């Protein structure tokens, strides 16, 4: 890549105009197959700087931020440790975007994420590592199941919330025949505990994940009935009238109940 093209890309990505940023990302994508790893690293630094865009302040940049996240996976596996290091940056916007980037990178990121989780000492970074694992759409995510299941029982509220949601994402991509019985049992137990959590957010994620177990064929008829009973209890449509006071929990319960009733058709 010529120095002139490099400077052109740099200027485009530093622009405040979404269309200019888009042009810069297109040029990078065109260059990637023919450049050295050193050049790719330099370009990656510029692309990943876009992860710090605040979409609440600049919603017009939403599509170029999504483009940047998608482009990251095309750089190769060398970006994985760099992204892991950037999780310590302390900028929540960037951390969430990095989580989505790992999702685009896919299964090659699973082992590094798990290794980082085992070595990580701060709960904040563990939360985003679990978040990232939850974005990976591969059946190999089963490798992370036990670790995330343990996280669902954490004393840290955000870690519990993130983990119970990630488990629901996992069962979307893991075939029922490939999910070990002990893992499903552990998830069901974690869901039951989470349904009594003081946080409405955790309770809502728990009933959502419960519904996903049913939607993706992981529950027996008896387990489906128990899930249905739980949804009706949360909604207050059974004869106990002990509904959950949080609207978000009732909404997720209704969605899960609709799915269960649809599965009966």
N, C-alpha and C positions, 0 to 999 in steps of 0.2 A: 504494500500500500504506500502510495506516495505521501510525502509530507503535506502537500497541498490538500489532498483528499482528507487526511487526518484532521487538519485544521478546519476544513469545511464541516466535517462531522461534529467536531467539538463546538463550533459556533452554532450549528443547528440545534444540538442538544441543550445548549445553554440559553436558547431562546425562550422567551415567555409565551410564544405562540405555539399552540398545539400542532398546527399543520407543519410548522418548521421542525418541531421535535419529531413528528412522524416521518418527515423526509430523512432526518438523520438516522432514525432506526432502520429505515428501508436500506439506506446505504450500508449500514453495518451488516445487515443480513446478507447483502450481496457480496460483501467482502469476506465474510467468515470462511467460506470453503478454501480460500486461497492465501490466508495469512498465517504467520507464525504464531506460536502460543504466546510469545512476549507481546506481540501486537494485540492479540485477542485479550490478554489481561488488561492492557491499557484501555481498550474499548469497553471492556466489562466494567471497569471502574466508573466510566462515564455513564453507562446504562444504569448501573445500580444506584448512582446518585439520584436518579429519578424516583427511587423508592421513598424518598423523604418528602415527596409532594403531599401537601395537605389538600385532599379532595373536598373538604368542607369549604376551604377558602377558594379552591380552584377546581370546581366540578367539571370545567371544560376539558381538563387534562385526563379525565377518567379513561378514555379509550387509548391514549398513548401510554398511560401507566400499565394498562393491561397488555399492550403490545410489548412493553419493556419486560414484563414478567414472563411473557411467552418466549421472548428472545433469549432470555437467560439460559434456558435449557439447551439451546443450540450452541452454546459456547463450549460445552464439554464438561467432564467430571471435575476439572480443576477448580471450578467455581464453588464446589460443595464446601470445602474447608473455609473459603473466604466468606461465604454466607453464614457459616456457623460462627465465625469470629464476629461478624457484624450483628449477630443477635445480642451481643453484649453492649451494643451502642446506646441502649436506653431510650431510643425513640420508638414509641409504640406503633406509630404509623408505619415506619420502616420494618419493624419486627413482624407485623401482620402481613405486610407485602412479601417479606422474605419467606414466611410460611407458605404463601401461595406459590412462590417461586419453587420451593421444594416440591410442592405438589406437581408442578409442570415437569420438573426434573425426573420425578418418578422413583421407581424401585431402587435405583442405584444409590439413592440418598438414605435409604432405610437404615442400613448398618451404621453409617457415620452418625446419623441422628441418635440412634440407640446408644452408641459408644459415648457420645457427648452427654447424653442424659445420665448415664452411669457415673460419669466423672464430674458432672455439674454440681456445684454446691449451693447456688442461689435458686430459690423457688421461682423467681421471676423468669429466668432463662428456661427452667424446666417447663414452665407453662407454655412458652412459645415453641419449645421442642415438641411437646405433645400436640400443640396446634398444627405444627408442620406435618407431623406424622398423620394427623387426621385428614390432611389434604391430598395424600398420595392415593391414587386410584389404581391399586395393584393388589392382587390376591396374596402377594408375598408380604403384605402388611401384617399377616398373621404372626410374623416374627416379633412384632411389637405388642401383640395382644396382652401378654402377661404383664409387661412393664406398665402399660397404660391402665390395665385393670387395677394394679397396685396404686397408681396415681389417683384413681377414682375414689380411693379410700383415704386420701390425704387430709390432713387437718387444714390445709390451705384452701380457702374457698375458691379462688380462681383456678387452681389446679384441679380441684374436684369437678368444677363446671366444665373445664376444657376437656378433661379426660372422659367424662361420661358422654359428652357430645362426640368425641373422637371414636369411641367404641361403636356408637351408632353409625358413623361413617364406615368403619371397618366392615360391619356385617353387610353393607351394600355390595362389597366387592369380594367377600369371601363366600364361597359356595357352602350351603348347609352341610354337605357331605364332608367338607374339609375343615369345618369348625369343630375342634375337639369338644367332647361332652363337658369336660371339666371347665373349659373356657366359657362355654355358654352358661353353665351353672353359675360360675363366678360372676358373669355379667348380670344375670338375673338377680343374684343376691345384691350386687352393687346398685342395681336399679331400685330394688326395694328399699335399701338404706337411703338412697338419694331422694326417694319420694317423700321421705320424712325430714329432709333437710330444711333448715331455717331459711335458706335462700330460695326465693321463687325461681330464680334463674336456674339453679341446679335441679329443682323439681321439674321444671319445664323441659330441660335437656333429657332428664331421666325418662319421662313419659314419651318424649319424641323417639328416643332410642328403643324403648319398649315397642313402640309401633313399628319401627324399622325391622326389628326381629321378626315380627309377624309378616310385614310386607315382603320381605325377602326370603321367606320360606324356612325360617329357623325354628318356628314353634310348632309343637304338636297340637292336635285339636284341644287337648286338656289345657295346655299352656295358653292357647289362644283365648279360651274361655276365661281363664284367670286374668289375662290382660284386659279383656272386655269388661270384666267385673271391676277391675281397677279404674278403668276409664270412666265407667258409670258412677263409681264412688266419687271420683274427683269432680265430675260434672254435677253431682247431686241428683241424678235421675234414678237412683236406686231407692229403696225404702228406708235408707238410713239418713238421707239428706245432710250428709257431712261433706259438702263440696269444698274444693280448694278455693280460698278467697282471692287468689291471684288470677287475674284474667288470662295472663300468658300461659299459665298452667292449664286452665280450662280449655284454652284454644288448642294447645297441643294434644290434650286428651281427646277433644272432639275430632281432630285430624286423625288420630290413631284409631278412634272408634269407627270413623267413616271407612278407613282402610280395612278394618276387621270385618265390617259388614259387607264391604265390597268383595272381600276374599271368599265370603260364603256363597256369593252368587254363582 
